[in-house]
Every structure is written in structure tokens, then in C-alpha cells.
Amino acid sequence: MVGISISLCMIVKDEEDSLPNCLASVRELVDEMIIIDTGSEDNTKQIASAFTDHV
């Protein structure tokens, strides 16, 4: 039997204030995180990179 995997996909832009808590709250619930940044001018990409290589 193949196990079910859960992926989190988020499209974000300039979310440095809320992204750390958001990703931390689901870290143990998902198998992978995929973050699509649409041109942030803050530290959103760096924060996302701390949680996943899929930015």
C-alpha cells in the first residue's frame, strides 16, 4: 500500500510578517512545502527558504 503524501503550495508576496508562523504551524502536518513568490520586496523568500528548498 502506498502512503498518502500532503503538499502545501502557497503563492506569496511580501508576507514576512505572517509567513514564519504560518509555515511553522503546518510543518509537522505536510510532507513538502512549495512556496511560489511573486516578487516580494521584503524577506519573504529568505524566510520561506528556511522552511523548504522549494521556493
Biopython code that builds the backbone (N, CA, C, O; Angstrom):
import numpy as np
from Bio.PDB.StructureBuilder import StructureBuilder

atoms = [
    (1, "MET", "N", (0.846, -1.183, 0.000)),
    (1, "MET", "CA", (0.000, 0.000, 0.000)),
    (1, "MET", "C", (0.891, 1.247, 0.000)),
    (1, "MET", "O", (1.859, 1.334, 0.756)),
    (2, "VAL", "N", (0.556, 2.182, -0.839)),
    (2, "VAL", "CA", (1.322, 3.424, -0.942)),
    (2, "VAL", "C", (0.746, 4.437, 0.029)),
    (2, "VAL", "O", (-0.469, 4.623, 0.106)),
    (3, "GLY", "N", (1.632, 5.091, 0.769)),
    (3, "GLY", "CA", (1.186, 6.111, 1.714)),
    (3, "GLY", "C", (0.765, 7.379, 0.994)),
    (3, "GLY", "O", (1.230, 7.663, -0.110)),
    (4, "ILE", "N", (-0.097, 8.120, 1.611)),
    (4, "ILE", "CA", (-0.560, 9.386, 1.071)),
    (4, "ILE", "C", (0.409, 10.473, 1.503)),
    (4, "ILE", "O", (0.820, 10.521, 2.663)),
    (5, "SER", "N", (0.772, 11.337, 0.580)),
    (5, "SER", "CA", (1.618, 12.468, 0.951)),
    (5, "SER", "C", (0.822, 13.753, 0.759)),
    (5, "SER", "O", (-0.036, 13.852, -0.118)),
    (6, "ILE", "N", (1.126, 14.718, 1.591)),
    (6, "ILE", "CA", (0.425, 16.004, 1.549)),
    (6, "ILE", "C", (1.428, 17.095, 1.238)),
    (6, "ILE", "O", (2.456, 17.220, 1.903)),
    (7, "SER", "N", (1.116, 17.888, 0.217)),
    (7, "SER", "CA", (1.955, 19.012, -0.175)),
    (7, "SER", "C", (1.248, 20.315, 0.136)),
    (7, "SER", "O", (0.047, 20.457, -0.093)),
    (8, "LEU", "N", (1.996, 21.251, 0.654)),
    (8, "LEU", "CA", (1.492, 22.606, 0.858)),
    (8, "LEU", "C", (2.045, 23.457, -0.276)),
    (8, "LEU", "O", (3.259, 23.526, -0.468)),
    (9, "CYS", "N", (1.167, 24.097, -1.019)),
    (9, "CYS", "CA", (1.560, 25.028, -2.080)),
    (9, "CYS", "C", (1.005, 26.392, -1.724)),
    (9, "CYS", "O", (-0.191, 26.537, -1.474)),
    (10, "MET", "N", (1.874, 27.394, -1.701)),
    (10, "MET", "CA", (1.438, 28.756, -1.378)),
    (10, "MET", "C", (2.003, 29.730, -2.399)),
    (10, "MET", "O", (3.160, 29.624, -2.805)),
    (11, "ILE", "N", (1.178, 30.668, -2.804)),
    (11, "ILE", "CA", (1.617, 31.789, -3.632)),
    (11, "ILE", "C", (1.667, 32.990, -2.707)),
    (11, "ILE", "O", (0.660, 33.353, -2.099)),
    (12, "VAL", "N", (2.842, 33.611, -2.597)),
    (12, "VAL", "CA", (3.027, 34.676, -1.616)),
    (12, "VAL", "C", (3.705, 35.891, -2.238)),
    (12, "VAL", "O", (4.367, 35.803, -3.272)),
    (13, "LYS", "N", (3.517, 37.016, -1.579)),
    (13, "LYS", "CA", (4.230, 38.250, -1.933)),
    (13, "LYS", "C", (4.239, 39.153, -0.704)),
    (13, "LYS", "O", (3.188, 39.479, -0.152)),
    (14, "ASP", "N", (5.432, 39.550, -0.284)),
    (14, "ASP", "CA", (5.608, 40.453, 0.852)),
    (14, "ASP", "C", (4.852, 39.979, 2.092)),
    (14, "ASP", "O", (4.026, 40.705, 2.645)),
    (15, "GLU", "N", (5.146, 38.761, 2.515)),
    (15, "GLU", "CA", (4.459, 38.149, 3.658)),
    (15, "GLU", "C", (5.400, 37.876, 4.823)),
    (15, "GLU", "O", (5.163, 36.944, 5.592)),
    (16, "GLU", "N", (6.467, 38.667, 4.976)),
    (16, "GLU", "CA", (7.446, 38.373, 6.021)),
    (16, "GLU", "C", (6.860, 38.402, 7.429)),
    (16, "GLU", "O", (7.378, 37.728, 8.319)),
    (17, "ASP", "N", (5.803, 39.158, 7.649)),
    (17, "ASP", "CA", (5.217, 39.239, 8.990)),
    (17, "ASP", "C", (4.432, 37.986, 9.370)),
    (17, "ASP", "O", (4.455, 37.578, 10.531)),
    (18, "SER", "N", (3.745, 37.377, 8.425)),
    (18, "SER", "CA", (2.880, 36.245, 8.763)),
    (18, "SER", "C", (3.424, 34.887, 8.318)),
    (18, "SER", "O", (2.998, 33.854, 8.833)),
    (19, "LEU", "N", (4.345, 34.878, 7.382)),
    (19, "LEU", "CA", (4.815, 33.601, 6.829)),
    (19, "LEU", "C", (5.503, 32.686, 7.847)),
    (19, "LEU", "O", (5.237, 31.485, 7.832)),
    (20, "PRO", "N", (6.369, 33.190, 8.726)),
    (20, "PRO", "CA", (7.019, 32.267, 9.670)),
    (20, "PRO", "C", (6.027, 31.492, 10.536)),
    (20, "PRO", "O", (6.158, 30.276, 10.683)),
    (21, "ASN", "N", (5.052, 32.169, 11.103)),
    (21, "ASN", "CA", (4.057, 31.483, 11.939)),
    (21, "ASN", "C", (3.203, 30.537, 11.116)),
    (21, "ASN", "O", (2.872, 29.441, 11.568)),
    (22, "CYS", "N", (2.850, 30.952, 9.925)),
    (22, "CYS", "CA", (2.029, 30.113, 9.051)),
    (22, "CYS", "C", (2.750, 28.804, 8.727)),
    (22, "CYS", "O", (2.183, 27.725, 8.893)),
    (23, "LEU", "N", (3.986, 28.897, 8.272)),
    (23, "LEU", "CA", (4.721, 27.686, 7.898)),
    (23, "LEU", "C", (5.053, 26.826, 9.106)),
    (23, "LEU", "O", (5.010, 25.599, 9.024)),
    (24, "ALA", "N", (5.381, 27.454, 10.216)),
    (24, "ALA", "CA", (5.677, 26.692, 11.430)),
    (24, "ALA", "C", (4.455, 25.921, 11.911)),
    (24, "ALA", "O", (4.584, 24.821, 12.447)),
    (25, "SER", "N", (3.274, 26.494, 11.722)),
    (25, "SER", "CA", (2.062, 25.842, 12.214)),
    (25, "SER", "C", (1.673, 24.600, 11.417)),
    (25, "SER", "O", (0.924, 23.762, 11.919)),
    (26, "VAL", "N", (2.162, 24.467, 10.195)),
    (26, "VAL", "CA", (1.818, 23.296, 9.379)),
    (26, "VAL", "C", (3.000, 22.379, 9.113)),
    (26, "VAL", "O", (2.848, 21.344, 8.465)),
    (27, "ARG", "N", (4.154, 22.742, 9.597)),
    (27, "ARG", "CA", (5.399, 21.997, 9.324)),
    (27, "ARG", "C", (5.254, 20.498, 9.592)),
    (27, "ARG", "O", (5.714, 19.681, 8.794)),
    (28, "GLU", "N", (4.635, 20.139, 10.680)),
    (28, "GLU", "CA", (4.515, 18.722, 11.050)),
    (28, "GLU", "C", (3.348, 18.024, 10.346)),
    (28, "GLU", "O", (3.210, 16.806, 10.452)),
    (29, "LEU", "N", (2.518, 18.765, 9.642)),
    (29, "LEU", "CA", (1.328, 18.190, 9.012)),
    (29, "LEU", "C", (1.512, 17.867, 7.535)),
    (29, "LEU", "O", (0.715, 17.125, 6.961)),
    (30, "VAL", "N", (2.559, 18.418, 6.911)),
    (30, "VAL", "CA", (2.746, 18.234, 5.466)),
    (30, "VAL", "C", (4.060, 17.520, 5.194)),
    (30, "VAL", "O", (4.989, 17.559, 6.001)),
    (31, "ASP", "N", (4.115, 16.866, 4.035)),
    (31, "ASP", "CA", (5.320, 16.161, 3.624)),
    (31, "ASP", "C", (6.278, 17.051, 2.840)),
    (31, "ASP", "O", (7.487, 16.818, 2.821)),
    (32, "GLU", "N", (5.729, 18.060, 2.202)),
    (32, "GLU", "CA", (6.564, 19.010, 1.470)),
    (32, "GLU", "C", (5.876, 20.361, 1.412)),
    (32, "GLU", "O", (4.651, 20.465, 1.482)),
    (33, "MET", "N", (6.700, 21.394, 1.283)),
    (33, "MET", "CA", (6.201, 22.762, 1.137)),
    (33, "MET", "C", (6.755, 23.319, -0.163)),
    (33, "MET", "O", (7.951, 23.222, -0.437)),
    (34, "ILE", "N", (5.879, 23.896, -0.950)),
    (34, "ILE", "CA", (6.273, 24.547, -2.193)),
    (34, "ILE", "C", (5.775, 25.978, -2.112)),
    (34, "ILE", "O", (4.571, 26.219, -2.027)),
    (35, "ILE", "N", (6.702, 26.928, -2.138)),
    (35, "ILE", "CA", (6.355, 28.331, -1.993)),
    (35, "ILE", "C", (6.680, 29.046, -3.303)),
    (35, "ILE", "O", (7.814, 28.999, -3.781)),
    (36, "ILE", "N", (5.688, 29.697, -3.870)),
    (36, "ILE", "CA", (5.862, 30.483, -5.092)),
    (36, "ILE", "C", (5.805, 31.949, -4.707)),
    (36, "ILE", "O", (4.768, 32.448, -4.269)),
    (37, "ASP", "N", (6.924, 32.633, -4.872)),
    (37, "ASP", "CA", (6.986, 34.057, -4.541)),
    (37, "ASP", "C", (6.789, 34.858, -5.819)),
    (37, "ASP", "O", (7.436, 34.599, -6.834)),
    (38, "THR", "N", (5.892, 35.832, -5.757)),
    (38, "THR", "CA", (5.546, 36.601, -6.957)),
    (38, "THR", "C", (6.182, 37.989, -6.964)),
    (38, "THR", "O", (5.586, 38.949, -7.452)),
    (39, "GLY", "N", (7.396, 38.090, -6.419)),
    (39, "GLY", "CA", (8.121, 39.345, -6.497)),
    (39, "GLY", "C", (8.191, 40.117, -5.202)),
    (39, "GLY", "O", (8.081, 41.343, -5.208)),
    (40, "SER", "N", (8.371, 39.432, -4.099)),
    (40, "SER", "CA", (8.444, 40.105, -2.804)),
    (40, "SER", "C", (9.628, 41.068, -2.752)),
    (40, "SER", "O", (10.691, 40.816, -3.319)),
    (41, "GLU", "N", (9.404, 42.170, -2.056)),
    (41, "GLU", "CA", (10.463, 43.152, -1.841)),
    (41, "GLU", "C", (10.917, 43.158, -0.384)),
    (41, "GLU", "O", (11.698, 44.020, 0.019)),
    (42, "ASP", "N", (10.433, 42.207, 0.402)),
    (42, "ASP", "CA", (10.849, 42.078, 1.797)),
    (42, "ASP", "C", (11.616, 40.763, 1.947)),
    (42, "ASP", "O", (12.186, 40.280, 0.968)),
    (43, "ASN", "N", (11.645, 40.191, 3.105)),
    (43, "ASN", "CA", (12.412, 38.964, 3.365)),
    (43, "ASN", "C", (11.607, 37.677, 3.193)),
    (43, "ASN", "O", (11.984, 36.637, 3.732)),
    (44, "THR", "N", (10.524, 37.738, 2.461)),
    (44, "THR", "CA", (9.670, 36.564, 2.281)),
    (44, "THR", "C", (10.439, 35.372, 1.721)),
    (44, "THR", "O", (10.301, 34.264, 2.239)),
    (45, "LYS", "N", (11.236, 35.564, 0.690)),
    (45, "LYS", "CA", (11.970, 34.452, 0.077)),
    (45, "LYS", "C", (12.959, 33.821, 1.054)),
    (45, "LYS", "O", (13.091, 32.597, 1.100)),
    (46, "GLN", "N", (13.642, 34.635, 1.823)),
    (46, "GLN", "CA", (14.604, 34.111, 2.781)),
    (46, "GLN", "C", (13.905, 33.327, 3.883)),
    (46, "GLN", "O", (14.395, 32.283, 4.316)),
    (47, "ILE", "N", (12.768, 33.826, 4.333)),
    (47, "ILE", "CA", (12.007, 33.119, 5.367)),
    (47, "ILE", "C", (11.518, 31.778, 4.831)),
    (47, "ILE", "O", (11.664, 30.751, 5.493)),
    (48, "ALA", "N", (10.941, 31.786, 3.637)),
    (48, "ALA", "CA", (10.466, 30.539, 3.031)),
    (48, "ALA", "C", (11.608, 29.541, 2.858)),
    (48, "ALA", "O", (11.425, 28.341, 3.067)),
    (49, "SER", "N", (12.778, 30.032, 2.480)),
    (49, "SER", "CA", (13.940, 29.161, 2.269)),
    (49, "SER", "C", (14.404, 28.489, 3.560)),
    (49, "SER", "O", (15.050, 27.442, 3.513)),
    (50, "ALA", "N", (14.087, 29.067, 4.692)),
    (50, "ALA", "CA", (14.424, 28.444, 5.963)),
    (50, "ALA", "C", (13.562, 27.203, 6.245)),
    (50, "ALA", "O", (13.937, 26.351, 7.051)),
    (51, "PHE", "N", (12.417, 27.112, 5.579)),
    (51, "PHE", "CA", (11.489, 26.002, 5.787)),
    (51, "PHE", "C", (11.553, 24.956, 4.676)),
    (51, "PHE", "O", (11.244, 23.787, 4.902)),
    (52, "THR", "N", (11.955, 25.379, 3.470)),
    (52, "THR", "CA", (11.953, 24.464, 2.327)),
    (52, "THR", "C", (12.942, 24.910, 1.268)),
    (52, "THR", "O", (13.273, 26.092, 1.167)),
    (53, "ASP", "N", (13.414, 23.948, 0.476)),
    (53, "ASP", "CA", (14.268, 24.271, -0.663)),
    (53, "ASP", "C", (13.437, 24.583, -1.902)),
    (53, "ASP", "O", (13.976, 25.028, -2.915)),
    (54, "HIS", "N", (12.133, 24.354, -1.826)),
    (54, "HIS", "CA", (11.244, 24.544, -2.977)),
    (54, "HIS", "C", (10.629, 25.951, -2.968)),
    (54, "HIS", "O", (9.437, 26.119, -2.711)),
    (55, "VAL", "N", (11.465, 26.953, -3.253)),
    (55, "VAL", "CA", (10.995, 28.341, -3.305)),
    (55, "VAL", "C", (11.207, 28.838, -4.714)),
    (55, "VAL", "O", (10.889, 29.988, -5.017)),
]
sb = StructureBuilder()
sb.init_structure("model")
sb.init_model(0)
sb.init_chain("A")
sb.init_seg("    ")
for serial, (resi, resn, name, xyz) in enumerate(atoms, 1):
    if name == "N":
        sb.init_residue(resn, " ", resi, " ")
    sb.init_atom(name, np.array(xyz, "f"), 0.0, 1.0, " ", f" {name:<3s}", serial, name[0])
structure = sb.get_structure()
